[in-house]
Amino acid sequence: MHIVISNQSKEPIYEQIYYQIQKQILANELKPGASLPSMRQLAKDLGVSVITTKRAYEELEKGGFIFSIVGKGSFVSEQNHEMIRERKRRVIEEQLAAAIQNSKEIGVELQELQELLIILYEEES
């Protein structure tokens, strides 16, 4: 498992850990049933507080990405990709609704917003 912490990022460290582990699970780099490092070991490896890794693991567990067994550790859960896809779609819809609202407030027309979306989408490809 490879995690890089950026001190320049505006994201809290626990979120950086969360998103990087989540991405590795969704990309199937971390397979279902795979054991994750202990919270203490990960904290030591990354040079962060155990409280930080604990919070990241708790968030991963809440999201259904991992499960923990007392005395044994944390493991990658079997993923329901359709459910994950639906959750992400809802987040996208919320973000787009906010972008539309902001656009309307400053008078950006639909065509200009569509052009901007296309440009940004193609830059990420």
Buried (B, 14 or more C-beta within 10 A) or exposed (E): EEBEBEEEEEEEBBBBBBBBBBEBBBEEEBEEEBEBBBBEEBBEEBEBEBEBBBBBBBBBBEBBBBEBEEEEBBBBBEBEEEEBEEEEEEEEEEEEEEBEEEBEEEEBEEEEBEEEEEEEEEEEE
